[in-house]
Amino acid sequence: MTKLKFIILFFVATSFYSVGFISAAFEVFPYTFMKANYQKIKYRYNYKEHTSLKSCTVAEITELPDQFSTIIGHAYGAHKHATPERFLAPKIYSFLLEHSKNIDAIIFTGDVFSTPDVTKWRRLVEEFSKVRVFVAPGNHDIERLDFKEIFFKEIFDLNNPNNKVFPFFMNTQNFDILLDNSIETRWSIDEEVVEKVDKFISDIVIARHDTPIRELIQFTNGASPGEKLLPKVESFVKEFKTEKKLTWVIGDGGAYEFLPRLVCKEYQNHKFIVNGIGELKHDVILILHEGEIYQYVIE
């Protein structure tokens, strides 16, 4: 190989590596394209009905009540539209603006912004100052140290003055909701979550970003090095002593067109709901009203 050919080959290889590294760091094309296709192949290869998990339904609501709360996963929307400047997905932002007077609480189950910063968090708080805003963070929200610092300073302390660490409880629309930080525990369930749930005297909704059981990985948007360490549902439920009804709302879903808009599975006294926004037809958010959870199609 001549010196010139070596230099050209080295330049091409370095360029490809640099483009790949930068696109992965900022989650832009071509990384997003390759990730989407990898997830699609993985989903089709792995998909099967799990006999241990029974399918369940979440009733659809077409007319919103005068007062309600909402749970929204993956609020920044589609990866292909994500830019450093982007706020919430337009359909989510429009919905919240239109109905803010009717909303008691907004609970984001992670990945609120693709690229969070101080300005976006402050804008969210200021524009919806009359609504209680809570976040069970996702990887986009706090996985980077600078993002984590911004999150805890701008959103967490503001809305949670009496409890400085996850997990913590809040109440809305006759629901007791435990907000969990699944990023800090690398998807797994923290012992404190189990302890708080077991001690609680009523049914509970646990809002988090990542699935706590292995069977639901195929319905989520991404992969994690820790996913293979997740327990199967049979082992998972043995961690809990309570016989109360536990509803796990998981926000890391729905980002790709090949994923379902909402998945509902049950095992014993545990119900698992996976959903999130992908800026696709029939995207759904969850509506909480007087002790009932509904799905609401948002176009």
ABEGO torsion letter per residue (X at the ends): XBAAAAAAAAAAAAAAAAAAAAAAAAGBOAAAAAAAAAAAAAAAAABBBBAABBBBBBBBBABBBABBBBBBBGAAEBAAABBAABBBBAAAAAAAAAAAAABABBBBBEGABABBBAAAAAAAAAAAAABBBBBBBBAAAAABAAAAAAAAAAAAAAABAABABOBBBBBBGGBBBBBBBAAAAGGBBBAAAAAAAAABABBBBBBBABBABAAAAAABABBBAAAAABBBAAAAAAABABABBBBBBBABBGABAABBABBBBBBEABBBBBBEBAGBBGBBBBBBBGGBBBBBBBX
